[in-house]
């Protein structure tokens, strides 16, 4: 059978709109402000063919380097062989959204600032570094009213 290698080959599910998200594009998409340096996620909207990214960039995250009236320029690092190439892609705003990858860090910065301020007022020292989950603390198991039980496997029986 013939085999297609077009620009949108193998994108049947990738570019399809999500369940109950068909129809007109919400105005909030166009009212968002993008600034140089913002981190954005690329998610192609198949309802708008202009300024659409290539299927490779769908789902990637990049940094905005240029902003125009209805589109933005995004820098993406693309792996080619064993190296990374900086690719500059121009996309319309319908195909991007602000990334939430930095939100946890920004929340932690605010939280740490509040902890520092509270510690400075009380004159105590506060530990702000993240730690991996530590081992559970030691404890005793009393066997006075909790008699140990011996567990044995149930013998296998055939039903023939």
DSSP file (Angstrom, degrees, kcal/mol; ACC not computed):
  #  RESIDUE AA STRUCTURE BP1 BP2  ACC     N-H-->O    O-->H-N    N-H-->O    O-->H-N    TCO  KAPPA ALPHA  PHI   PSI    X-CA   Y-CA   Z-CA
    1    1 A X              0   0    0      0, 0.0     0, 0.0     0, 0.0     0, 0.0   0.000 360.0 360.0 360.0 149.4    0.0    0.0    0.0
    2    2 A X        -     0   0    0      1,-0.0     2,-0.4     0, 0.0     0, 0.0  -0.294 360.0-142.6 -64.7 154.4    1.2    3.6   -0.6
    3    3 A X        -     0   0    0      2,-0.0     2,-0.4     0, 0.0    -1,-0.0  -0.979   6.1-139.4-127.3 128.9    2.6    5.3    2.4
    4    4 A X        +     0   0    0     -2,-0.4     0, 0.0     1,-0.1     0, 0.0  -0.693  21.8 174.4 -93.9 136.6    2.1    9.0    3.2
    5    5 A X        +     0   0    0     -2,-0.4    -1,-0.1     4,-0.0    -2,-0.0  -0.141  32.5 145.2-125.7  36.0    4.9   11.3    4.6
    6    6 A X    >   -     0   0    0      1,-0.1     3,-1.4     2,-0.1    -2,-0.0  -0.070  66.4 -96.8 -71.6 175.0    3.0   14.6    4.5
    7    7 A X  T 3  S+     0   0    0      1,-0.3    48,-0.5    47,-0.0    -1,-0.1   0.848 126.1  35.5 -60.4 -36.0    3.4   17.4    7.0
    8    8 A X  T >  S+     0   0    0     46,-0.1     3,-1.0    47,-0.1    -1,-0.3   0.059  85.4 142.5-109.0  25.2    0.4   16.2    9.0
    9    9 A X  T <  S+     0   0    0     -3,-1.4    46,-0.1     1,-0.2    -4,-0.0  -0.413  71.6  11.0 -65.7 140.9    0.9   12.5    8.5
   10   10 A X  T 3  S+     0   0    0      1,-0.1    -1,-0.2    -2,-0.1     4,-0.2   0.832  93.3 114.4  61.0  38.0    0.0   10.4   11.6
   11   11 A X    <>  +     0   0    0     -3,-1.0     4,-2.2     1,-0.1     5,-0.2   0.090  27.8 120.2-120.3  22.2   -1.7   13.2   13.4
   12   12 A X  T  4 S+     0   0    0      1,-0.2    -1,-0.1     2,-0.2     4,-0.1   0.902  91.4  21.3 -56.5 -45.5   -5.2   11.9   13.5
   13   13 A X  T >4 S+     0   0    0      2,-0.1     3,-0.6     1,-0.1    -1,-0.2   0.779 118.5  64.1 -93.3 -30.7   -5.5   11.9   17.3
   14   14 A X  T 34 S+     0   0    0      1,-0.2    -2,-0.2    -4,-0.2    -1,-0.1   0.912 111.8  33.9 -60.7 -45.4   -2.7   14.4   18.0
   15   15 A X  T 3< S+     0   0    0     -4,-2.2    31,-0.6    -7,-0.1    -1,-0.2   0.390  92.9 112.2 -95.3   3.4   -4.5   17.3   16.3
   16   16 A X  S <  S-     0   0    0     -3,-0.6     2,-0.1    -5,-0.2    -3,-0.0  -0.501  73.7-110.1 -77.1 148.2   -8.0   16.3   17.2
   17   17 A X        -     0   0    0     -2,-0.2     5,-0.1     1,-0.1     3,-0.1  -0.437  38.9-103.3 -74.5 151.5   -9.9   18.6   19.6
   18   18 A X    >   -     0   0    0      3,-0.2     3,-2.0     1,-0.2    -1,-0.1  -0.218  50.6 -71.1 -72.6 164.5  -10.6   17.1   23.1
   19   19 A X  T 3  S+     0   0    0      1,-0.3    -1,-0.2     2,-0.1     0, 0.0  -0.338 119.5   1.5 -58.7 129.2  -14.0   15.8   24.2
   20   20 A X  T 3  S+     0   0    0     -3,-0.1    -1,-0.3     1,-0.1    -2,-0.1   0.710 109.4  97.0  62.1  24.3  -16.5   18.6   24.7
   21   21 A X    <   +     0   0    0     -3,-2.0    -3,-0.2     2,-0.0    -2,-0.1   0.072  53.8 115.9-124.5  22.6  -13.9   21.2   23.6
   22   22 A X        +     0   0    0     -5,-0.1     2,-0.2    -4,-0.1    -3,-0.0  -0.299  50.7  42.8 -81.2 172.1  -15.0   21.5   19.9
   23   23 A X  S    S+     0   0    0     -2,-0.1    24,-0.1     2,-0.0    -2,-0.0  -0.540  97.0   9.6  96.5-158.2  -16.4   24.7   18.4
   24   24 A X  S    S-     0   0    0     -2,-0.2     2,-0.4     1,-0.1     3,-0.0  -0.225  75.3-112.2 -63.7 146.6  -15.4   28.3   18.6
   25   25 A X        -     0   0    0      1,-0.1    -1,-0.1     2,-0.0     5,-0.1  -0.646  38.4-109.0 -79.1 131.8  -12.2   29.2   20.3
   26   26 A X    >   -     0   0    0     -2,-0.4     3,-1.4     1,-0.1     4,-0.4  -0.264  17.8-126.1 -62.3 147.2  -12.8   31.1   23.6
   27   27 A X  T >> S+     0   0    0      1,-0.3     4,-1.3     2,-0.2     3,-1.1   0.770 104.3  74.2 -65.2 -25.2  -11.9   34.8   23.6
   28   28 A X  H 3> S+     0   0    0      1,-0.3     4,-0.7     2,-0.2    -1,-0.3   0.776  86.1  65.5 -59.7 -25.1   -9.7   34.3   26.7
   29   29 A X  H <4 S+     0   0    0     -3,-1.4     3,-0.3     1,-0.2    -1,-0.3   0.884 107.7  39.1 -61.7 -38.4   -7.2   32.6   24.3
   30   30 A X  H <4 S+     0   0    0     -3,-1.1    -1,-0.2    -4,-0.4    -2,-0.2   0.678 110.0  60.0 -86.9 -18.7   -6.7   35.9   22.6
   31   31 A X  H  < S+     0   0    0     -4,-1.3    -1,-0.2     2,-0.1    -2,-0.2   0.527  78.0 107.6 -90.0  -6.2   -6.8   38.1   25.7
   32   32 A X     <  -     0   0    0     -4,-0.7     2,-0.5    -3,-0.3    61,-0.0  -0.478  66.5-133.2 -71.2 141.9   -3.8   36.4   27.4
   33   33 A X        -     0   0    0     -2,-0.2     2,-0.4     2,-0.0    -2,-0.1  -0.829  18.3-165.3 -99.8 134.9   -0.6   38.5   27.5
   34   34 A X        -     0   0    0     -2,-0.5     2,-0.3     4,-0.0     6,-0.0  -0.961   5.1-169.5-118.5 135.9    2.7   37.0   26.6
   35   35 A X    >   -     0   0    0     -2,-0.4     3,-1.9    31,-0.0    29,-0.2  -0.840  37.1 -86.1-121.0 158.8    6.0   38.6   27.3
   36   36 A X  T 3  S+     0   0    0     -2,-0.3    29,-0.2     1,-0.3     3,-0.1  -0.447 116.6  29.4 -62.6 131.0    9.6   37.8   26.2
   37   37 A X  T 3  S+     0   0    0     27,-2.5    -1,-0.3     1,-0.4    28,-0.1   0.260  85.2 136.6 100.4 -11.0   11.0   35.2   28.6
   38   38 A X    <   -     0   0    0     -3,-1.9    26,-2.4    25,-0.1     2,-0.5  -0.419  54.6-127.4 -67.8 144.3    7.7   33.5   29.4
   39   39 A X  E     -A   63   0A   0     24,-0.2    60,-2.4    60,-0.2     2,-0.3  -0.841  35.6-178.3 -94.1 126.6    7.7   29.7   29.4
   40   40 A X  E     -AB  62  98A   0     22,-2.7    22,-2.6    -2,-0.5     2,-0.4  -0.915  25.3-133.6-128.8 151.5    5.0   28.3   27.2
   41   41 A X  E     -AB  61  97A   0     56,-3.0    56,-1.7    -2,-0.3     2,-0.6  -0.856  22.5-135.3 -99.6 137.7    3.6   24.9   26.2
   42   42 A X  E     + B   0  96A   0     18,-3.1    17,-3.5    -2,-0.4     2,-0.4  -0.841  33.0 162.1 -97.0 121.4    2.9   24.3   22.5
   43   43 A X        -     0   0    0     52,-2.6    15,-0.1    -2,-0.6    -2,-0.1  -0.883  33.4-133.9-140.4 104.4   -0.4   22.5   21.9
   44   44 A X        -     0   0    0     -2,-0.4     2,-0.7    10,-0.1    51,-0.1  -0.316   7.8-149.2 -65.0 135.9   -1.6   22.8   18.3
   45   45 A X    >   -     0   0    0      3,-0.2     3,-1.8     1,-0.1   -29,-0.1  -0.928   3.6-157.6-105.8 110.5   -5.3   23.8   17.8
   46   46 A X  T 3  S+     0   0    0     -2,-0.7    -1,-0.1   -31,-0.6   -30,-0.1   0.630  84.9  73.1 -67.8 -13.5   -6.4   22.1   14.5
   47   47 A X  T 3  S+     0   0    0      1,-0.2     2,-0.6   -24,-0.1    -1,-0.3   0.734  97.5  52.8 -71.4 -20.9   -9.3   24.6   14.1
   48   48 A X    <   +     0   0    0     -3,-1.8    -3,-0.2     1,-0.1    -1,-0.2  -0.946  61.8 177.8-118.1 110.8   -6.7   27.3   13.1
   49   49 A X    >   +     0   0    0     -2,-0.6     3,-1.1     2,-0.1     2,-0.1   0.762  56.2  91.2 -84.6 -24.1   -4.4   26.2   10.4
   50   50 A X  T 3  S+     0   0    0      1,-0.3    42,-0.2    41,-0.0    -2,-0.0  -0.462  99.3   7.6 -70.7 141.2   -2.4   29.5   10.2
   51   51 A X  T 3  S+     0   0    0      1,-0.2    41,-1.8    -2,-0.1     2,-0.3   0.794  91.0 158.7  62.3  29.7    0.6   29.7   12.3
   52   52 A X    <   -     0   0    0     -3,-1.1    -1,-0.2    39,-0.2    38,-0.1  -0.654  38.1-122.6 -88.3 140.0    0.4   26.1   13.3
   53   53 A X        -     0   0    0     -2,-0.3     2,-0.1     1,-0.1    -1,-0.1  -0.363  30.6 -97.0 -76.8 160.7    3.5   24.2   14.6
   54   54 A X    >>  -     0   0    0      1,-0.1     3,-1.4    -2,-0.1     4,-0.5  -0.401  41.2-105.6 -68.1 154.4    4.9   21.1   12.9
   55   55 A X  G >4 S+     0   0    0    -48,-0.5     3,-0.7     1,-0.3    -1,-0.1   0.751 117.1  66.7 -59.0 -24.4    3.8   17.9   14.6
   56   56 A X  G 34 S+     0   0    0      1,-0.2    -1,-0.3     3,-0.0    -3,-0.0   0.876 100.5  48.7 -62.4 -37.0    7.3   17.5   16.2
   57   57 A X  G X4 S+     0   0    0     -3,-1.4     3,-2.1     2,-0.1     2,-0.3   0.556  80.9 115.7 -84.5  -7.8    6.7   20.6   18.4
   58   58 A X  T << S+     0   0    0     -3,-0.7   -15,-0.2    -4,-0.5     3,-0.1  -0.472  86.9  13.6 -64.4 122.3    3.3   19.6   19.7
   59   59 A X  T 3  S+     0   0    0    -17,-3.5    -1,-0.3     1,-0.3     2,-0.2   0.441 100.2 126.8  91.8   0.6    3.5   19.0   23.4
   60   60 A X    <   -     0   0    0     -3,-2.1   -18,-3.1   -18,-0.3     2,-0.4  -0.491  52.5-134.7 -90.4 162.4    6.9   20.7   23.7
   61   61 A X  E     +A   41   0A   0    -20,-0.2    16,-0.4    -2,-0.2     2,-0.3  -0.950  31.7 159.8-118.2 136.6    7.8   23.6   26.1
   62   62 A X  E     -A   40   0A   0    -22,-2.6   -22,-2.7    -2,-0.4     2,-0.4  -0.844  36.7-103.6-145.2-178.9    9.8   26.6   25.1
   63   63 A X  E     -AC  39  75A   0     12,-1.8    12,-3.1    -2,-0.3     2,-0.3  -0.926  34.0-118.8-115.5 135.3   10.7   30.2   25.9
   64   64 A X  E     + C   0  74A   0    -26,-2.4   -27,-2.5    -2,-0.4    10,-0.3  -0.547  35.1 166.5 -74.6 131.6    9.2   33.2   24.1
   65   65 A X  E     +     0   0A   0      8,-2.5     2,-0.3     1,-0.3     9,-0.2   0.513  65.8  29.9-117.9 -12.8   11.8   35.4   22.4
   66   66 A X  E     - C   0  73A   0      7,-1.2     7,-3.3   -31,-0.1     2,-0.4  -0.992  59.4-164.0-150.6 138.5    9.6   37.6   20.2
   67   67 A X  E     + C   0  72A   0     -2,-0.3     5,-0.2     5,-0.2     2,-0.2  -0.990  14.7 169.2-127.0 128.7    6.0   38.9   20.5
   68   68 A X        -     0   0    0      3,-2.9    -2,-0.0    -2,-0.4     5,-0.0  -0.583  52.3 -76.2-121.9-171.1    3.9   40.4   17.6
   69   69 A X  S    S+     0   0    0      1,-0.2     3,-0.0    -2,-0.2    -1,-0.0   0.911 122.3   1.8 -56.2 -51.1    0.3   41.3   17.2
   70   70 A X  S    S+     0   0    0     22,-0.0    23,-1.6    23,-0.0     2,-0.3   0.290 127.4  44.5-125.4   9.3   -1.2   37.8   16.8
   71   71 A X  E     - D   0  92A   0     21,-0.3    -3,-2.9    22,-0.1     2,-0.3  -0.934  58.7-145.2-147.6 170.6    1.8   35.5   17.2
   72   72 A X  E     -CD  67  91A   0     19,-3.1    19,-2.9    -2,-0.3     2,-0.5  -0.955  17.5-126.3-135.9 155.0    4.9   34.8   19.3
   73   73 A X  E     -CD  66  90A   0     -7,-3.3    -8,-2.5    -2,-0.3    -7,-1.2  -0.894  29.0-165.4-100.9 133.2    8.3   33.4   18.6
   74   74 A X  E     -CD  64  89A   0     15,-3.2    15,-2.9    -2,-0.5     2,-0.5  -0.957  14.1-143.0-124.6 136.8    9.4   30.5   20.7
   75   75 A X  E     +CD  63  88A   0    -12,-3.1   -12,-1.8    -2,-0.4     2,-0.4  -0.864  24.6 178.7 -97.5 127.5   12.8   28.9   21.3
   76   76 A X  E     - D   0  87A   0     11,-2.9    11,-3.6    -2,-0.5     2,-0.7  -0.979  27.4-130.8-128.5 140.4   12.8   25.1   21.6
   77   77 A X  E     - D   0  86A   0    -16,-0.4     2,-0.5    -2,-0.4     9,-0.2  -0.832  27.3-165.7 -91.9 118.6   15.7   22.8   22.1
   78   78 A X  E     - D   0  85A   0      7,-3.1     7,-3.2    -2,-0.7     2,-0.6  -0.895  16.5-132.0-109.2 130.3   15.5   19.9   19.6
   79   79 A X  E     + D   0  84A   0     -2,-0.5     2,-0.5     5,-0.2     5,-0.2  -0.699  27.7 175.8 -83.2 122.6   17.6   16.8   20.0
   80   80 A X  E >   - D   0  83A   0      3,-2.7     3,-1.7    -2,-0.6     2,-0.4  -0.954  64.2 -44.4-128.7 109.8   19.3   15.9   16.7
   81   81 A X  T 3  S-     0   0    0     -2,-0.5    -2,-0.0     1,-0.2     0, 0.0  -0.568 123.1 -24.5  68.3-123.8   21.6   12.9   17.0
   82   82 A X  T 3  S+     0   0    0     -2,-0.4     2,-0.3    -3,-0.1    -1,-0.2   0.277 126.9  67.7-104.6  10.9   23.6   13.4   20.2
   83   83 A X  E <  S-D   80   0A   0     -3,-1.7    -3,-2.7    -5,-0.0     2,-0.5  -0.785  74.4-120.7-127.2 169.4   23.3   17.2   20.4
   84   84 A X  E     -D   79   0A   0     -2,-0.3     2,-0.4    -5,-0.2    -5,-0.2  -0.941  20.8-160.0-113.4 132.1   20.7   19.8   21.0
   85   85 A X  E     -D   78   0A   0     -7,-3.2    -7,-3.1    -2,-0.5     2,-0.7  -0.911  20.4-125.8-110.8 136.2   19.9   22.5   18.4
   86   86 A X  E     -D   77   0A   0     -2,-0.4     2,-0.4    -9,-0.2    -9,-0.2  -0.716  30.9-165.7 -81.4 117.2   18.1   25.7   19.4
   87   87 A X  E     -D   76   0A   0    -11,-3.6   -11,-2.9    -2,-0.7     2,-0.6  -0.872  10.6-151.5-107.2 138.2   15.1   26.0   17.1
   88   88 A X  E     -D   75   0A   0     -2,-0.4     2,-0.4   -13,-0.2   -13,-0.2  -0.942  18.4-176.7-110.0 118.6   13.1   29.2   16.7
   89   89 A X  E     -D   74   0A   0    -15,-2.9   -15,-3.2    -2,-0.6     2,-0.6  -0.948  18.5-146.0-121.1 132.8    9.4   28.7   15.8
   90   90 A X  E     +D   73   0A   0     -2,-0.4     2,-0.3   -17,-0.2   -17,-0.2  -0.879  29.2 172.0 -99.5 123.4    6.8   31.3   15.1
   91   91 A X  E     -D   72   0A   0    -19,-2.9   -19,-3.1    -2,-0.6   -39,-0.2  -0.935  33.2-115.4-132.0 149.9    3.3   30.4   16.3
   92   92 A X  E >   -D   71   0A   0    -41,-1.8     3,-1.8    -2,-0.3   -21,-0.3  -0.501  37.1-109.8 -78.7 158.0    0.0   32.0   16.6
   93   93 A X  G >  S+     0   0    0    -23,-1.6     3,-1.1     1,-0.3   -22,-0.1   0.682 112.5  71.0 -65.7 -18.1   -1.4   32.5   20.1
   94   94 A X  G 3  S+     0   0    0    -24,-0.3    -1,-0.3     1,-0.2   -23,-0.1   0.747  97.7  52.0 -66.5 -22.0   -4.1   29.8   19.6
   95   95 A X  G <  S+     0   0    0     -3,-1.8   -52,-2.6   -44,-0.2     2,-0.3   0.327 106.1  58.0-100.6   6.2   -1.4   27.1   19.6
   96   96 A X  E <   -B   42   0A   0     -3,-1.1     2,-0.3   -54,-0.2   -54,-0.2  -0.903  52.6-177.1-132.8 162.5    0.3   28.0   22.9
   97   97 A X  E     -B   41   0A   0    -56,-1.7   -56,-3.0    -2,-0.3     2,-0.1  -0.977  42.7 -84.7-152.3 154.6   -0.5   28.4   26.6
   98   98 A X  E     -B   40   0A   0     -2,-0.3   -58,-0.3   -58,-0.2     2,-0.2  -0.365  49.4-121.9 -61.3 135.7    1.4   29.5   29.7
   99   99 A X        -     0   0    0    -60,-2.4     3,-0.3   -37,-0.1   -60,-0.2  -0.541  12.6-156.3 -82.2 145.3    3.3   26.6   31.2
  100  100 A X    >>  +     0   0    0     -2,-0.2     3,-1.0     1,-0.2     4,-0.5   0.267  69.2 103.2 -99.7  10.0    2.7   25.5   34.7
  101  101 A X  T 34 S+     0   0    0      1,-0.2     4,-0.2     2,-0.1    -1,-0.2   0.752  85.5  42.2 -66.2 -22.9    6.1   23.9   35.1
  102  102 A X  T 3> S+     0   0    0     -3,-0.3     4,-2.2     1,-0.1    -1,-0.2   0.479  89.3  90.8-100.5  -4.3    7.5   26.8   37.1
  103  103 A X  H <> S+     0   0    0     -3,-1.0     4,-2.5     1,-0.2     5,-0.2   0.886  83.9  52.3 -63.6 -41.7    4.4   27.3   39.3
  104  104 A X  H  X S+     0   0    0     -4,-0.5     4,-2.0     1,-0.2    -1,-0.2   0.900 110.5  49.3 -61.8 -40.5    5.6   25.0   42.1
  105  105 A X  H  > S+     0   0    0     -4,-0.2     4,-2.1     2,-0.2    -1,-0.2   0.923 111.0  48.9 -64.1 -45.0    8.9   26.9   42.3
  106  106 A X  H  X S+     0   0    0     -4,-2.2     4,-2.0     1,-0.2    -2,-0.2   0.886 110.8  50.7 -64.5 -38.7    7.2   30.3   42.4
  107  107 A X  H  X S+     0   0    0     -4,-2.5     4,-2.4     1,-0.2    -1,-0.2   0.903 109.8  50.8 -62.9 -40.6    4.8   29.1   45.2
  108  108 A X  H  X S+     0   0    0     -4,-2.0     4,-2.6     2,-0.2    -2,-0.2   0.865 107.1  53.8 -66.1 -36.5    7.8   27.8   47.2
  109  109 A X  H  X S+     0   0    0     -4,-2.1     4,-2.2     2,-0.2    -1,-0.2   0.930 111.2  45.5 -63.0 -45.9    9.6   31.1   46.8
  110  110 A X  H  X S+     0   0    0     -4,-2.0     4,-2.1     2,-0.2    -2,-0.2   0.915 113.7  49.6 -62.8 -43.5    6.6   33.0   48.3
  111  111 A X  H  X S+     0   0    0     -4,-2.4     4,-2.2     1,-0.2    -2,-0.2   0.911 111.4  48.4 -62.6 -43.6    6.2   30.4   51.1
  112  112 A X  H  X S+     0   0    0     -4,-2.6     4,-2.6     2,-0.2    -1,-0.2   0.873 109.0  53.6 -65.7 -37.5    9.9   30.7   52.0
  113  113 A X  H  X S+     0   0    0     -4,-2.2     4,-2.2     2,-0.2    -1,-0.2   0.908 109.7  48.1 -63.3 -41.2    9.8   34.5   52.0
  114  114 A X  H  X S+     0   0    0     -4,-2.1     4,-2.3     2,-0.2    -2,-0.2   0.904 111.9  49.5 -65.2 -40.9    6.9   34.3   54.4
  115  115 A X  H  X S+     0   0    0     -4,-2.2     4,-2.4     2,-0.2    -2,-0.2   0.902 110.9  50.2 -63.6 -41.4    8.7   31.8   56.6
  116  116 A X  H  X S+     0   0    0     -4,-2.6     4,-2.2     2,-0.2    -2,-0.2   0.914 110.9  48.9 -61.8 -43.8   11.9   34.1   56.6
  117  117 A X  H  X S+     0   0    0     -4,-2.2     4,-1.9     1,-0.2    -2,-0.2   0.921 112.6  47.2 -63.9 -44.3    9.8   37.1   57.6
  118  118 A X  H  X S+     0   0    0     -4,-2.3     4,-1.9     1,-0.2    -1,-0.2   0.887 112.8  49.6 -64.2 -39.1    8.1   35.3   60.4
  119  119 A X  H  X>S+     0   0    0     -4,-2.4     5,-1.7     1,-0.2     4,-1.6   0.853 108.8  52.6 -68.5 -35.1   11.5   33.9   61.7
  120  120 A X  H  <5S+     0   0    0     -4,-2.2    -1,-0.2     2,-0.2    -2,-0.2   0.884 109.2  49.4 -68.4 -37.8   13.0   37.3   61.6
  121  121 A X  H  <5S+     0   0    0     -4,-1.9    -2,-0.2     1,-0.2    -1,-0.2   0.894 118.2  38.5 -67.4 -40.2   10.2   38.8   63.7
  122  122 A X  H  <5S-     0   0    0     -4,-1.9    -2,-0.2    -5,-0.1    -1,-0.2   0.653 107.6-124.9 -85.6 -15.3   10.5   36.0   66.3
  123  123 A X  T  <5 +     0   0    0     -4,-1.6     2,-0.2     1,-0.3    -3,-0.2   0.769  64.7 130.8  78.6  25.9   14.3   35.9   66.2
  124  124 A X      < -     0   0    0     -5,-1.7     2,-0.4    -6,-0.2    -1,-0.3  -0.659  59.7-112.4-107.1 166.6   14.5   32.1   65.4
  125  125 A X        -     0   0    0     -2,-0.2     2,-0.4    -3,-0.1    -9,-0.0  -0.821  30.4-159.7 -98.5 136.7   16.4   30.2   62.7
  126  126 A X        -     0   0    0     -2,-0.4     2,-0.6   -10,-0.0   -10,-0.0  -0.940  12.7-139.2-121.8 140.6   14.3   28.5   60.0
  127  127 A X        +     0   0    0     -2,-0.4    -2,-0.0     1,-0.1     0, 0.0  -0.869  24.5 171.5 -98.7 117.3   15.4   25.7   57.7
  128  128 A X        +     0   0    0     -2,-0.6    -1,-0.1     2,-0.1     2,-0.1   0.508  37.2 110.5-106.6  -7.0   14.1   26.3   54.1
  129  129 A X        -     0   0    0      1,-0.1     2,-0.2     0, 0.0    -2,-0.0  -0.401  69.3-116.0 -74.7 147.4   15.8   23.5   52.1
  130  130 A X        -     0   0    0     -2,-0.1     2,-0.4     1,-0.0    -1,-0.1  -0.543  30.8-161.7 -77.2 145.7   13.8   20.7   50.7
  131  131 A X        -     0   0    0     -2,-0.2     3,-0.1     3,-0.0     2,-0.0  -0.966  19.6-114.5-127.2 145.4   14.6   17.2   52.0
  132  132 A X        -     0   0    0     -2,-0.4     2,-0.2     1,-0.2     0, 0.0  -0.312  58.1 -71.6 -68.6 165.0   13.8   13.8   50.5
  133  133 A X        -     0   0    0      1,-0.1    -1,-0.2    -2,-0.0     2,-0.1  -0.406  58.4-139.3 -61.8 124.3   11.3   11.6   52.5
  134  134 A X        -     0   0    0     -2,-0.2     3,-0.1     1,-0.1    -1,-0.1  -0.403  24.5 -89.0 -84.4 160.4   13.2   10.5   55.6
  135  135 A X        -     0   0    0      1,-0.1    -1,-0.1    -2,-0.1     2,-0.0  -0.331  53.5 -94.7 -64.2 152.5   13.1    7.0   57.2
  136  136 A X        -     0   0    0      1,-0.1    -1,-0.1    -3,-0.1     2,-0.1  -0.325  46.4-101.2 -66.1 151.4   10.3    6.4   59.7
  137  137 A X        -     0   0    0      1,-0.1    -1,-0.1    -3,-0.1     2,-0.0  -0.359  42.0 -95.3 -74.1 155.2   11.3    6.9   63.3
  138  138 A X        +     0   0    0     -2,-0.1     2,-0.3     1,-0.0    -1,-0.1  -0.348  48.7 172.0 -69.6 149.2   12.0    3.9   65.6
  139  139 A X        -     0   0    0     -2,-0.0     2,-0.3     2,-0.0    -1,-0.0  -0.976  28.4-114.2-153.4 162.8    9.2    2.5   67.8
  140  140 A X        -     0   0    0     -2,-0.3     2,-0.5     2,-0.0     0, 0.0  -0.767  14.5-149.4-102.4 145.7    8.4   -0.4   70.0
  141  141 A X        -     0   0    0     -2,-0.3     2,-0.4     2,-0.0     5,-0.0  -0.970  16.7-146.0-113.1 118.4    5.8   -3.1   69.4
  142  142 A X        -     0   0    0     -2,-0.5     3,-0.1     1,-0.1    -2,-0.0  -0.688  13.5-170.9 -88.6 134.8    4.4   -4.5   72.7
  143  143 A X        +     0   0    0     -2,-0.4     5,-0.1     1,-0.1    -1,-0.1   0.213  59.6 100.2-107.3  13.3    3.5   -8.2   72.7
  144  144 A X  S    S+     0   0    0      1,-0.2     3,-0.1     3,-0.1    -1,-0.1   0.980 105.9   8.1 -65.9 -57.3    1.7   -8.2   76.0
  145  145 A X  S    S+     0   0    0      1,-0.2     2,-0.4    -3,-0.1    -1,-0.2   0.226 125.7  71.4-105.2  12.1   -1.9   -8.1   74.7
  146  146 A X  S    S-     0   0    0     -5,-0.0    -1,-0.2     3,-0.0     2,-0.1  -0.694  73.3-164.7-128.6  75.9   -0.8   -8.6   71.1
  147  147 A X        -     0   0    0     -2,-0.4    -3,-0.1    -3,-0.1    -2,-0.0  -0.417  26.8-110.4 -69.0 131.5    0.3  -12.2   70.9
  148  148 A X        -     0   0    0     -5,-0.1     2,-0.4    -2,-0.1    -1,-0.1  -0.345  32.5-145.0 -61.9 141.7    2.4  -12.9   67.7
  149  149 A X        -     0   0    0     -3,-0.1     2,-0.6    -2,-0.0    -1,-0.1  -0.889   4.9-135.1-112.4 139.6    0.6  -15.1   65.2
  150  150 A X        -     0   0    0     -2,-0.4     2,-0.5     2,-0.0    -2,-0.0  -0.823  20.4-158.0 -92.8 125.1    2.2  -17.8   63.0
  151  151 A X        -     0   0    0     -2,-0.6     2,-0.3     0, 0.0    -2,-0.0  -0.904  12.4-179.6-107.7 126.5    0.9  -17.6   59.5
  152  152 A X        -     0   0    0     -2,-0.5     2,-0.1     3,-0.0     3,-0.0  -0.910  32.8-101.0-122.4 151.8    1.2  -20.6   57.2
  153  153 A X        -     0   0    0     -2,-0.3     2,-0.4     1,-0.1     3,-0.0  -0.391  37.6-110.5 -70.6 149.5    0.1  -21.1   53.6
  154  154 A X        -     0   0    0      1,-0.1    -1,-0.1    -2,-0.1     3,-0.1  -0.645  40.0-109.6 -77.1 130.5   -3.2  -22.9   52.8
  155  155 A X        -     0   0    0     -2,-0.4     2,-0.3     1,-0.1    -1,-0.1  -0.329  34.2-109.3 -64.3 143.1   -2.4  -26.3   51.2
  156  156 A X        -     0   0    0     -3,-0.0     2,-0.4     1,-0.0    -1,-0.1  -0.547  36.1-168.3 -75.6 132.2   -3.4  -26.5   47.6
  157  157 A X        -     0   0    0     -2,-0.3     2,-0.3    -3,-0.1    -3,-0.0  -0.976  13.6-140.5-124.1 134.0   -6.4  -28.7   46.8
  158  158 A X        -     0   0    0     -2,-0.4     0, 0.0     1,-0.1     0, 0.0  -0.691   6.5-146.9 -89.4 146.8   -7.5  -29.9   43.4
  159  159 A X              0   0    0     -2,-0.3    -1,-0.1     1,-0.2    -2,-0.0  -0.054 360.0 360.0-103.4  31.0  -11.2  -29.9   42.8
  160  160 A X              0   0    0      0, 0.0    -1,-0.2     0, 0.0    -2,-0.0   0.451 360.0 360.0 -89.3 360.0  -11.2  -33.0   40.5
